Amino acid sequence: MREKNRLHPALTVLTSLAMGFLPLLTLALVGCAPEGPAVDTAQVAQAMASGDVQAGGQLYLSLCASCHGPDGLGASGPGLALVPEMSDAELWDIIVNGVEDMPAYGYLTDQEVADLIAWMRANV
Ligand code: HEC
């Protein structure tokens, strides 16, 4: 009888702990889902309409060329050979959110990201 009463509070605590972790676990799993709503394709398409190749070239030289080379052929980082096979939204996602060793440029305006993509479309 005493044994049982002593166990009971401990079990209650354990159970509530487990229940508390369940939502957290779910959130963590959802957060790891490979395909998130990374970028809004409509927003990308709208911004791309005013993408400026020349402005993008200046940005590219100051921000990207050290790694990807002035012509996109690679320098301290890889070349941009995959760019022609990628969509505007995919490029947008990489620039804004980064990937692996590629830093994120989330501080750029939509116009600046569109300019960069326009430059890559014209030069890579
Ligand atoms: C510090 C080095 C570095 C800088 C600066 C950098 N990148 Fe990258 N970038 C990388 C690396 C490394 C990868 C490969 C990422 C991977 O492992 O998938 C990459 C991948 C990419 C890709 C994917 C295409 C491909 O062929 O892999 C694009 C597009 C790209 N970078 C664009 C840019 C742009 C635009 C800028 C400037 C705003 C920039 N990068 C600045 C290092 C850099």
Boltz pocket constraint, residues with backbone or C-beta under 6 A from the ligand:
constraints:
  - pocket:
      binder: B
      contacts: [[A, 59], [A, 60], [A, 63], [A, 64], [A, 65], [A, 66], [A, 67], [A, 68], [A, 77], [A, 78], [A, 79], [A, 80], [A, 81], [A, 82], [A, 83], [A, 91], [A, 94], [A, 95], [A, 99], [A, 100], [A, 101], [A, 102], [A, 103], [A, 105], [A, 116]]
      max_distance: 6.0
